[in-house]
Amino acid sequence: PAWSLQWMDTERIYDVADKALYEEASPYVEDWVRGCRRALRRLGLSFEWQRRHLEEDLHLSTTRVEAVAPSTEYPGLAEIRVVHEVVFRVTDLAHPEAARVGLPSGQEFATTESSPVSRGTLTTVKIWSWCRSSLLEPRQGAAFHGSPIKRVPIPTLSGKSICRFQEHLQRGDFELRPPSPLLRVVQEDRTTDWAAVERMSRRIADDDYTLDAFYRDLGAFPELDLYFLEGAGGGAAATISGRSIGDEYQRTIGALFATYWLLRLSGDGRCGFCFGVDEKYRPIQADAGEERLYPAEKRMRFYQESCWAEFDRLLRDAGLLVEDGSGGVAVNSQRVTTLLALTAVHDIMKVKALLPTVERGHDGYNGYMAGDTIGDHDHALSYVMEYFPELLPSFAGLEDAERRSVCFTQCGLCFNHGWLV
């Protein structure tokens, strides 16, 4: 994060010819090492955490003087900046406390800042993402294979939802209403953008409907935001599966992306399914080279030897693809909508704070007594679907026959969407 060092004397007028202004350790501003420590506090890292887990890379840290004309902050004036670029390394990526900044996998992480306003407290949520720098190479002897793990960024609307969730949690102003107080307060009055859902279901196999556009349209499902309830209900930052909540979101998006590629097997689906995409969400091609396809041998074998006709038959048997009357096939948009909605909600009950409690009138539900918290995430979701469907708008808005199909798949078969990742 960027940070401006504070002047020691804000009333003084300085002479631009004074060389001390441009020294690495200028006496006129706060010590830059202290400034770095304060800047890292913006990432939620205490001074003690920094002391234990960070070390400066003296070979990559630099100080330079640069002129900016005209100034971006003071129109009509020239500006001279002394810039300290300081590189820190995390000393032990595998340490459990490194997860606070999304390591070792390089996933996004969020911080919150609260400030008083006239009508209470304003909470700001900031989403931080890792990016690879050409300046930072792995240390000698460090293991590195091909490209880093790819993760999709957190959507802007989801970031706003996280902020709203955090405000409710900090205020503690929600009523203890069934089946789960937190689920009730974060989902009540939320709606699914059915126009966007209809668009992606109808266009999912179109040549000009890109994965990037598909990912943006997935924001139509409000239930996807529930995976970001980090630490809700007692500070636990893990889901029932043992993965971080951010990981469950990534896995769910992975299942949705797999659905996208499987419905495009006659076009770019095979390459996207086997090799993934580049930074612009374009499918990587089979001739991209061994480093780009890592692990190339395994991917190429799957690409060349898989029985793709069986994948196609599965899609037809599921009613996702249908005959179009002219000898070809077309997407059954209603069925695709159902599959996308099911995939969006299927694992939300792995967030422990959302688990429902059995009401008195439902005593004995799947062996759970009244007052019990349903610990099995599949049974928990089934309970909400059956008795409180309004809290799952992407399920409640489906046609009756499609809802029955979802209940059978989710509650009867306990289908594992991880099979598609």
C-alpha positions in Angstrom: 0.0 0.0 0.0 1.1 3.6 -0.7 1.7 5.9 2.3 2.7 9.5 2.6 5.3 10.3 5.2 4.3 12.9 7.7 6.1 16.3 7.9 7.8 16.9 11.3 6.8 20.6 11.1 3.7 21.5 9.0 4.1 25.2 9.6 7.6 25.6 8.2 8.3 26.9 4.7 11.1 24.8 3.1 13.7 25.8 0.5 13.6 23.6 -2.5 17.3 24.0 -2.8 17.9 22.4 0.6 19.5 19.0 -0.2 18.3 17.5 3.1 14.8 17.5 1.6 15.8 14.8 -0.8 17.9 12.6 1.4 16.9 9.0 2.1 16.6 9.8 5.8 15.4 13.4 5.6 15.3 15.1 8.9 12.1 16.9 7.9 9.8 13.9 7.7 9.0 10.9 9.8 11.4 8.0 9.6 10.5 6.0 6.5 10.9 2.7 8.3 8.2 3.8 10.8 6.1 5.0 7.8 6.4 1.5 6.3 5.2 -0.1 9.5 2.2 2.3 9.6 1.4 1.6 5.9 1.3 -2.2 6.6 -1.2 -1.6 9.4 -3.6 -0.8 6.6 -3.4 -4.5 5.7 -4.5 -5.4 9.3 -0.9 -6.4 10.3 0.0 -5.4 13.8 3.5 -4.2 14.6 4.1 -7.5 16.4 2.9 -9.5 13.4 5.3 -7.5 11.1 8.2 -8.1 13.5 7.6 -11.9 13.6 6.9 -12.6 9.9 8.4 -9.9 7.7 12.0 -9.1 6.6 13.1 -6.3 4.2 14.8 -7.4 1.0 17.6 -4.9 1.0 18.7 -5.7 -2.5 15.3 -4.7 -4.0 14.3 -1.8 -1.8 15.1 1.6 -3.5 14.8 5.3 -2.9 14.5 7.7 -5.8 13.7 11.4 -6.5 11.2 12.1 -9.3 9.7 15.3 -10.7 6.1 15.5 -11.6 4.9 18.4 -13.7 2.3 19.5 -13.5 1.5 18.2 -10.0 -1.5 15.9 -9.7 -2.4 17.4 -6.3 -1.5 21.1 -6.8 -2.6 22.3 -10.3 -0.2 24.7 -11.9 2.8 23.7 -9.8 5.6 21.3 -10.3 6.1 18.6 -7.7 9.1 16.7 -6.5 8.7 13.4 -4.8 11.1 11.3 -2.8 9.8 7.7 -3.3 10.8 4.8 -1.1 9.9 1.4 -2.6 10.4 -1.1 0.1 10.1 -4.8 -0.5 9.3 -7.2 2.3 9.3 -10.9 2.3 7.2 -13.2 4.4 9.7 -15.4 6.2 7.5 -18.5 6.4 4.7 -18.8 3.9 3.5 -22.0 5.6 3.0 -20.4 9.0 -0.7 -20.4 9.9 -0.6 -16.6 10.6 0.4 -16.0 6.9 -3.2 -16.8 6.0 -4.1 -13.3 7.3 -2.8 -11.9 4.0 -4.0 -14.8 1.8 -0.8 -16.8 1.8 0.6 -19.2 0.7 -1.9 -19.6 -2.2 -2.0 -15.8 -2.9 -5.8 -15.4 -2.5 -7.6 -12.2 -1.9 -8.1 -10.9 1.6 -10.2 -8.2 3.1 -9.7 -5.5 5.7 -12.2 -3.2 7.4 -11.8 0.3 8.6 -14.4 2.1 10.7 -14.8 5.9 11.1 -17.5 7.9 13.0 -20.0 9.8 10.9 -23.0 12.0 11.9 -25.4 9.0 12.1 -23.2 6.3 13.5 -20.2 4.5 12.1 -19.0 4.2 8.5 -17.4 0.8 7.8 -15.2 0.6 4.7 -14.1 -2.9 3.4 -11.0 -3.0 1.2 -10.2 -6.1 -0.9 -6.5 -6.7 -1.5 -5.3 -8.9 -4.3 -1.8 -10.4 -5.0 -0.2 -9.9 -8.4 3.1 -11.3 -9.7 5.9 -8.8 -10.1 8.8 -9.4 -12.6 11.1 -8.0 -10.0 10.4 -10.7 -7.4 11.8 -14.0 -8.4 11.6 -17.1 -6.1 14.5 -17.5 -3.7 17.2 -19.9 -4.6 16.0 -23.4 -3.9 12.4 -22.4 -3.7 9.9 -24.7 -5.4 8.1 -23.1 -8.3 6.2 -24.9 -11.0 4.6 -23.1 -14.0 2.0 -20.4 -13.3 0.7 -19.6 -9.8 -2.7 -20.9 -8.7 -5.4 -18.9 -10.5 -8.2 -17.3 -8.5 -11.0 -15.1 -9.7 -11.1 -11.6 -8.1 -13.9 -10.7 -5.7 -16.6 -8.8 -7.6 -17.3 -5.2 -6.6 -20.9 -5.9 -5.6 -19.8 -8.7 -3.4 -17.3 -6.3 -1.7 -20.2 -4.0 -1.0 -22.3 -6.9 0.4 -19.3 -7.8 2.7 -19.4 -4.2 4.0 -23.1 -4.4 4.7 -22.7 -7.8 6.5 -19.9 -6.5 8.6 -21.9 -3.5 9.7 -24.8 -5.7 10.9 -22.3 -7.9 12.8 -20.6 -5.0 14.5 -23.9 -3.4 15.5 -25.4 -6.8 16.6 -28.8 -5.3 15.8 -30.5 -8.4 14.3 -33.3 -10.3 15.9 -33.0 -13.9 16.8 -35.4 -15.1 14.1 -35.5 -18.6 12.6 -34.0 -20.6 11.1 -30.6 -18.8 11.5 -30.4 -15.1 12.8 -27.4 -14.3 10.5 -28.9 -15.9 7.4 -32.2 -14.1 8.1 -30.5 -10.6 8.4 -28.2 -10.9 5.4 -30.7 -12.5 3.0 -34.0 -10.8 3.9 -35.2 -8.6 1.0 -32.4 -9.6 -1.3 -33.4 -10.6 -4.8 -32.0 -12.5 -7.7 -31.4 -10.6 -10.9 -33.5 -12.9 -13.1 -32.8 -10.9 -16.3 -29.1 -11.5 -15.9 -29.7 -15.2 -15.1 -31.9 -15.6 -18.2 -29.3 -13.9 -20.3 -26.5 -16.2 -19.2 -28.6 -19.3 -19.5 -29.7 -18.4 -23.0 -26.3 -17.3 -24.2 -23.9 -19.7 -22.4 -23.0 -21.6 -25.5 -22.8 -18.6 -27.9 -19.4 -18.0 -29.5 -19.4 -14.4 -28.5 -20.4 -14.9 -24.9 -17.1 -14.9 -23.1 -16.1 -16.4 -19.8 -15.5 -12.9 -18.5 -19.1 -11.9 -19.3 -20.4 -15.1 -17.8 -18.5 -14.3 -14.5 -19.9 -10.8 -14.4 -23.4 -12.2 -14.9 -22.9 -14.7 -12.0 -23.3 -11.7 -9.7 -27.0 -12.1 -10.3 -27.0 -14.8 -7.6 -27.0 -13.1 -4.2 -26.2 -16.4 -2.4 -22.6 -16.3 -3.7 -21.9 -13.4 -1.3 -22.6 -15.7 1.6 -19.2 -17.4 1.2 -17.5 -14.2 2.3 -18.9 -14.1 5.8 -15.4 -14.6 7.2 -15.3 -14.8 10.9 -19.0 -14.4 11.4 -20.3 -16.0 14.6 -17.4 -16.2 17.0 -14.5 -15.3 14.9 -13.9 -18.6 13.1 -12.4 -18.1 9.7 -13.0 -21.5 8.4 -15.9 -23.5 6.9 -17.1 -26.9 7.9 -14.9 -28.4 5.2 -11.8 -27.0 6.8 -11.1 -24.7 3.9 -11.2 -20.9 4.2 -14.5 -19.4 3.1 -12.7 -17.7 0.3 -11.7 -21.1 -0.9 -15.3 -22.3 -1.0 -16.2 -19.4 -3.1 -13.4 -20.2 -5.5 -14.5 -23.8 -5.7 -18.1 -22.8 -6.4 -17.0 -20.5 -9.2 -14.8 -23.3 -10.5 -17.9 -25.6 -10.7 -19.8 -22.9 -12.5 -16.9 -22.3 -14.9 -16.8 -26.1 -15.6 -20.5 -26.0 -16.4 -19.8 -23.1 -18.8 -17.1 -25.1 -20.7 -19.1 -28.4 -20.8 -21.9 -26.6 -22.6 -19.5 -25.3 -25.2 -17.8 -28.6 -26.2 -18.5 -28.1 -29.8 -16.5 -24.9 -29.7 -13.8 -23.7 -27.2 -15.1 -25.8 -24.3 -12.6 -28.6 -24.5 -9.6 -26.2 -24.4 -11.1 -24.1 -21.6 -12.0 -27.2 -19.6 -8.6 -28.8 -19.9 -6.2 -25.8 -20.0 -7.9 -22.9 -18.4 -7.8 -19.3 -19.5 -5.2 -16.5 -19.8 -5.3 -13.1 -18.0 -8.1 -11.9 -20.4 -10.3 -15.0 -19.7 -9.5 -16.4 -23.2 -9.1 -20.2 -23.3 -5.5 -21.4 -23.6 -4.9 -23.5 -26.7 -3.3 -26.9 -26.9 -0.2 -25.6 -28.6 0.6 -23.0 -25.9 3.7 -24.8 -24.7 4.7 -27.0 -21.8 5.3 -24.2 -19.3 1.9 -22.6 -20.0 0.1 -25.9 -19.8 1.7 -27.1 -16.7 1.3 -30.0 -15.9 1.3 -30.4 -19.7 1.5 -34.2 -20.0 -1.6 -34.7 -17.7 -3.6 -32.0 -19.4 -2.8 -33.1 -22.9 -3.6 -36.7 -22.1 -7.0 -35.7 -20.8 -7.6 -33.4 -23.8 -6.7 -36.1 -26.4 -8.0 -39.3 -24.7 -11.2 -38.3 -22.9 -14.4 -39.6 -24.4 -16.0 -36.3 -25.1 -19.1 -38.0 -26.7 -20.0 -39.3 -23.2 -19.8 -35.8 -21.8 -22.2 -34.7 -24.6 -24.5 -37.6 -23.8 -24.6 -36.7 -20.1 -25.7 -33.2 -21.0 -28.4 -34.5 -23.2 -29.6 -37.0 -20.6 -29.8 -34.2 -18.0 -31.9 -32.1 -20.3 -29.4 -29.3 -20.6 -29.0 -29.9 -24.4 -32.0 -30.7 -26.6 -32.7 -31.3 -30.2 -33.4 -28.0 -32.1 -35.6 -29.5 -34.8 -33.1 -29.1 -37.6 -30.7 -31.9 -36.7 -28.7 -29.8 -34.3 -28.7 -29.2 -30.6 -29.7 -26.2 -28.5 -29.3 -25.1 -24.9 -32.4 -25.7 -22.7 -32.2 -22.4 -20.9 -34.7 -23.3 -18.2 -32.7 -26.4 -17.2 -29.4 -24.5 -17.4 -30.9 -21.9 -15.0 -31.8 -24.6 -12.6 -28.3 -26.1 -12.6 -26.6 -22.6 -12.2 -28.9 -21.8 -9.3 -28.3 -25.1 -7.6 -24.5 -24.7 -8.0 -24.6 -21.2 -6.6 -26.3 -22.2 -3.3 -25.1 -25.8 -2.9 -22.3 -25.2 -0.3 -23.4 -22.1 1.5 -24.2 -24.1 4.7 -20.5 -24.9 5.0 -20.4 -21.4 6.6 -21.0 -22.4 10.2 -22.6 -19.1 11.2 -25.4 -19.8 8.7 -26.4 -23.2 10.0 -30.2 -23.4 10.9 -31.7 -24.5 14.1 -34.7 -26.9 14.0 -38.0 -25.3 14.9 -40.4 -27.0 17.4 -42.8 -27.9 14.6 -40.1 -29.7 12.7 -38.9 -31.9 15.5 -37.2 -35.1 14.2 -36.1 -33.6 10.9 -33.6 -36.0 9.5 -32.9 -37.2 13.1 -32.4 -33.6 14.5 -34.5 -32.6 17.5 -36.2 -29.2 18.0 -33.5 -26.7 19.1 -30.7 -28.7 17.5 -28.4 -26.9 15.1 -28.2 -29.0 11.9 -24.5 -29.7 11.5 -24.6 -31.5 8.2 -24.4 -28.9 5.5 -26.5 -30.9 3.0 -29.3 -31.5 5.5 -29.0 -27.8 6.6 -29.6 -26.6 3.1 -32.4 -29.0 2.6 -34.1 -27.8 5.7 -33.9 -24.1 4.5 -35.2 -25.1 1.1 -38.1 -27.0 2.5 -39.3 -24.6 5.2 -37.7 -21.2 4.5 -37.2 -21.0 0.7 -37.7 -17.2 0.7 -34.2 -16.9 2.2 -32.8 -18.5 -1.0 -34.2 -16.3 -3.7 -32.3 -18.1 -6.5 -34.0 -21.3 -5.5 -37.4 -19.9 -4.6 -37.7 -18.2 -8.0 -37.5 -21.4 -10.0 -40.5 -23.2 -11.5 -42.2 -25.8 -9.2 -40.9 -28.7 -11.2 -37.3 -27.3 -11.2 -37.4 -26.8 -7.4 -38.4 -30.4 -7.0 -35.5 -31.4 -9.2 -33.1 -29.3 -7.1 -34.4 -30.8 -3.8 -34.0 -34.3 -5.2 -30.4 -33.6 -6.4 -29.3 -31.7 -3.3 -31.2 -33.4 -0.6 -31.7 -36.9 -1.9 -28.5 -37.6 -3.9 -26.2 -35.1 -2.0 -24.5 -34.4 -5.3 -20.9 -33.3 -4.9 -20.2 -30.3 -7.2 -16.5 -30.7 -6.5 -16.6 -33.4 -9.1 -16.9 -30.7 -11.7 -13.8 -28.7 -10.5 
